[in-house]
Structure formats: structure tokens, C-alpha cells
Amino acid sequence: MAEKPEPAAPLSAAVVIATYNRPDRVRDCLDHLARQSTAPDRVIVVDSSPDARTERVVRDFPGVLYARNPMGRGRTPESRQIGYSMTREDIVAFLDDDANAWPDWLEQLLARYDSPGIGGVGGSALNGVPGERQAGIGSIGLLLPDGRLTGNFAADPGHDVDVDHLLGANMSFRRSAIEEIGGIYGDYPGTCLREESDLALRIRARGHRLVYTPAAVVDHLPGEYAKGKRFDRRYVFYANRNSVVLLSRVYGTDAPVVRRFVVTAAREVIHDLRRAARGALAIREVGPRRAIRTVLGGLSRGGVVAAGVVAGFPAARRAVRRDRARQSAMRADA
């Protein structure tokens, strides 16, 4: 009679939290982690703040490790890399400091690593928006042919879904998959938009599956931005600049998806300019104040989109050169 195979050993897991100037949010985040049905083997808080408030909070949680990121504001991927480098566990999970994990969050993430082909698993981030569990059910975490990324990471399709990228507020990866791609890359300044997509898309490009499960839930209570506001002009600039960098370093600067992204951005600029022109023509109907506001809004937004795309190309070339140098150094050390 054949012997039954030994059951697989449970996966070990570390949780990394990158933070800047949000000690109260870090406390809430750690409080929720302390109540997990499956406790993480290691928790690391990486702090870019200019003061010691967050460090004092971490001291209230025995066993939680604290690390400094001296690079300061706008360096989330570098903080993730610092935290990742301190781990030895099978799975490395990442939480934003303003994400409060539900009690079975980690248990649900780990349960999805039932196949060696799965390189990463992410979950839902609920923002308290009515209808968000139904919105975008058919387009969660996709890289579209024109280079744009869909989100919809609050949606609940009722089952797990294979995706192209994951949300940084609630994602995890096999440590071996992160090692395979050479770690976590920086060069996503400003709002740090697209930094988590870089990690996910590079792992996906190596042939690993990425899975989104609506069962691994965090309440995402976005804190104040270190500078500016979400969806302001600064946000739009870096969304376009960092998208060019992301697509270029993952697929190559001459990749068709990069060209398609530029065409899509150009159409967006044309739309904004037409909006400005319509505002100018409607001055008699809507009055000068509203017309001027429409004209300036269209011109400003179109200019910001164009500036972001233009700035993205030299930044992408620099990032690709640094990536190649890093890969050469890794091969030399191997």
C-alpha cells in the first residue's frame, strides 16, 4: 500500500509596512495585525519620517522590527526594499500604513499559494465608497493594450481572479519571485505611483501567476498625502511620467505598449485642448468667469499630461541603465 505524502509545511510570512509621518495610522495598522487568525512570523515597519514619533509607536508592539529609510519622503519602493531585505520568510506581504487588515487577511492570502506557479497574491482594499464591491468586477488589475492600468481592487467577483498587477496597500509575493527579479526597484518619485505595479509586472513577465482574492480584505483609509492631494495636477504629472518609466523598464523603451501609451496620452491632451476651446466659444452663454475657468482647466490639465509623458522618457532611459548595471552586478556576484 502506497504511503501518503507528507503534508506540506505551512508557509512562513513576513509583513512590511512603509510609512512617512503617520504614527497614528501605524498604530492602528499594527493593532489590526496583532489580531490576525494566522500570525505573521515577522513584522517590519520602515519609517521615512523626519522625527521619532513612529519609532515610539513601534516600541509599544513587542517583536515588531523598526527600520529607518534615510531617503525621506516619496521613497516608498526604497522602503519596501529595506523591509524585504530584512526578511527570510517564504512570503513577503506589504501593507500601507493606512490599511487595516481584517482578522483573516493573512490566512486568506497564504491559502492561495497552493500552486508553485503563483508568484503573488493580493486582496481587496475597501475605501468606504458605496457600490465599490460591484464596480469594475470584469476589469480588476489589468494592463490594457494601450498601457493603462485598471484598478478596481475593492471589487468582489465572488471568486479569485488572475491579474496583471496588484495594489500596494494589500499585496504579497513569494520571496523567491522577488529574488528572481533582483529585488524592488525605485525611481518612482513624487507620488510613487506605479512602484507596486513595477514589482508585480516584472514578476508576471517571468511567467509567474498573480492572483487577486476578494477574501483577503483591508479597510483602506487613505491618509493625507505628504505633499499635494490625490488626483491634483501633481498626481496627473507623475501618473504619466511614472507610467512611461514603468512600461519602458518592464517591456523595453521601444515596446509597442509604450508607443500605444503615448498615443493614448496624446488623445487625452487633444481632448483637454478641445475642452478649452469650447469654453472660449461659450463665453456669452456661460459668462466670462466660468468660461475662463474652463479654458484654464483644459489648458492646464493637457499641459500637465504632456509634460509628464515628455519627462518620462529621459527618466526611463536612466532607470533602464541603472537596471542593467544592477543585473550585471548580480550576474558577477553569482
N, C-alpha and C positions, 0 to 999 in steps of 0.2 A: 504494500500500500504506500503510495507516494506521500512524502511528508509535506505538510502545509508550509508555504513560505513564511519566513519570519515577518511580522508586521513592520512596516517602515517606521523608523524612529521619527518622532514629531519634529517638525521644523523649528529651529530657533529663530527668534526675531528681535531686531533692534528697531527703535523708533527715534528718528531725528527730527528736531523742531528748530527751524531757523527763525530768529526774531530780531527785531530792531525797535527799541523804545516802547515796548508794550508789556510791562511787567504784570499788570493785572490780567491781561489776556493769557499770558504764560501760566499764571496761577490756575486759571480756570481750565486750561488745556491739560495741565498736569493732574488736577483734581479728577478729571474725567478718565485719564489714563490709569489712575490708581484704582479705578473701579471696573477694570476690564475682566471679562469672564476668562480670557486667556491672557495672563500677564506677560508683557514683553520681557525678554531676558536682559535688555539694556535700553535705557532712555538717555538721550543726549540732547541738551539744549545748547545751541550755538548762537552766541549773542554778539551783535554788531553795535550795540548801543554805546554811547559815549560816557555812560555812568554805570554805577554798580547796583542799580535798583533790581534788575533782573537776576543778577547773581545772588542777591539776598533772598529773592523769592525761591530760587532753586535750592538754597540751603535748607529750606523747610521741607524738602522732599528727600528723605534718606535714600541713597542708592542712585539718584539721578545725577548724571555727569554734566558738568558745565565746561564749556569751551568758549574762547574768545575768537572773534574774527576781527582782526585789527583794520581791515579794509573799510569798515564803516558802512554807511547807508548805500542801498542799491546793489548789494553783492550777495543776493540770495543763493545763486548757484555755488559761489565760493563757500558759503556757509554750509550748504548741503555736502560739498566735497569734504570739508573739515570733519563734519559729523560722520560721513561714510567711512573716512579713513580711520576712525576710532572704533569701528565695528568689526566683529568677527562672525556674526551670526549668518545663518542661511539666507534670511530675508531681511532686507532693509526697507522699512516703511518711513514715509515722510508725511508730516502734518504741518500745516501752517499754524502759527501761534494763535490765530483766531478761529481755529477749528476744534470743536468739542466732540470727541468721539462717543458714539453710543456704546453701551456696555459690551456688546458682542462684536464691535468693529474689527478688532484684530483677529478674533476667532473666524469671522466670515472671510477676511482676506486670505488667511492661511489655508482655509478649506479649499480654495480654488487652485492651489498649487498641486493638483493631483496628477498633472502630466509634466514630464521634464521639458516639453516644448513650450510651456508657459513661462515667459520671462518676466512678466509684470502683471500686477492686478491692482486696479483702482476701484474706488467706490463713489457713492453719492455724496454731494455736498449741498445740504438744504439751506436756502437763503431766506426762508420765510415768505416767499413770493407765492400768491395764490395761483394754483394751476401748474406749478413748476414740475410736479411729478408726471404730468401728462405732456408737457411741452417738449417737442423735438425728439419724441420716442424713436423715430426712424432715422435719426441722424446724430447719434451720440459719438463724440470723439473721433470724427473723420478728418482725414486730409483730402480735400476736394481736388479735382483735376486742375483747378486754377490756382492751387497753392494756398487757398484759405483753409482755416481750421474751424470745424464746428465744435461747440462745447456741449451744452445740454446735459451737464453732469449732475443735475438733480432729477433727471427723468427716471421713471421706473417702468420699463417694458415688461416686467413680470418674470424676467429670466436674465441670465448672464449674456453679454454681447462681446464679440471680438471687436476691438477698436484699433485705431492707428496711434492714438496718443492718450495720455491720462492727465488728470487735474492735479497740480502740485499740492493743493490743500489736502489731498487724500489719495495717495498712491504708494505703491510698494514694488520692489523688484528683487529678483534673485541676486544675491551678492555676486555670483559667478557671471551673470549677464552684465553687471556694471563693470566688473573687472575686464571682461572681454572687449568692451569698447574703450577702455582706457580711463575710466572714471567719469566724473561730472565736469562738463566744460562751462567756463564763464563767458565773458564778452557779451553779456546781455544787460547793458546799463540802463539807467533811467528807471522805468517801472519794472524791470526784469521780465517783461513779457516774453514769452516763448522759451524761457530757460528750461521749464519742465518738459516742453514739447521736444526740445533738443535731445534730452536724455531718452525719452520714450521712442522717438522716431529712429534714433541711432540703434537702439536695441531691436526695434521692429525690423530695421533694414538688415540686421544679421540673421533674420529668419525666425526670431522668437515671436510667439503669440503674446498679445496684450489683451487682457480681459477686463471688462467693466462689469462689476456686480452691484446692483442697486441695494443688495442686502448689507453691505458694509457702509454704514452711514455716519457722517459727521454733520453737526449743525455748524454752518459756516456763517460767522457773524463778523463780516469784514470790518476791520478797524480802520482808523484814519490812515491815509497814505502819508508816508514820510515827507512827501512833497507833492503838492497839487492834489487833484481829485480824479476819481475814476472817470474815464471817457472824456476828459478835458483835452485840449489841444496837445498838451504834452503826452498824454496817453496815446492819442492818434499818431503822433510823430513816431514814438517808439514802437508802436504796433507794426508800422510799416517798415521802419528801419530794421527792427529785430527779425521780422519775417524774412526779409531778404537775406540776412545773415544765417538764419536757421536753414532755409531751403538750400542755400549755397553750400554750407558746410556739410549737410547731410547727403545731398544728391549731386553736388558739383555746381560751380558757378555758371556753366554752360548748359545745365539741365533744362529740358523743356518746361518743367514745372516752374522754374524761376522766370522764364520768359512769359509764361501764362499769368503769373502773379503780377508782373509789371503791366501787362495789357489790362488786367482787371483793375489795377490801381489807376491807370490812365483813364479808364472809363469812369471811375469814381470822380476823378478830378474834373472831367468834362461835365459830369452831372452837376457838380458843385458850381462850375462856372455858368452853366445854363440857369441854375437857380438864381445866381447873382444877376444875370441878365434879365430874367423875368421880374425880379424885384425892382430893377431900374425902370422897366417898362410900365410897372403897375403903380408908379408914384402917385398918379392922380386918383386912382381907385382906393388905395390904402393909406395915403398920406405920406409925407416925406420921412417922418421918423421911422415908421415900420419898413418903408422901402429901403432906407439906408441900412437898417439893421439886417435886412435880408441880403442886401448886396455885400455888406462887410462879412456876414456869416459865411456866405458861399465862397467868397474870395479867400477868406482866412482858412477855412477848412480845406479847400482844394490845394492851397499853397502848402499847408502842413503835410497833407498826404504826399504831395510831390517831393517835398523836402525830405521826408522820411525815407522814401524809396531811393532817392539820389544818395543820401548819406549811407544807405545800407550797403552799397557796392564796395566802396573802399574799406568799410568796416568788415565786410565779408572776406575780402582778399586778405586782410591782416589776420582774421580769425583762421582762415584756411591754412595760411603759412604757419601759424602757431600750432595748429592741429598736426600738421605734417611733421614739424620739428618734434612734437611730443611723441608721435608714433615712432619716429626714427630712434628717439632715445629709449623708448620701451623695447624696441627690437634689439638695440645694442645691449641692453641690460639683461635680455632673456638668455 
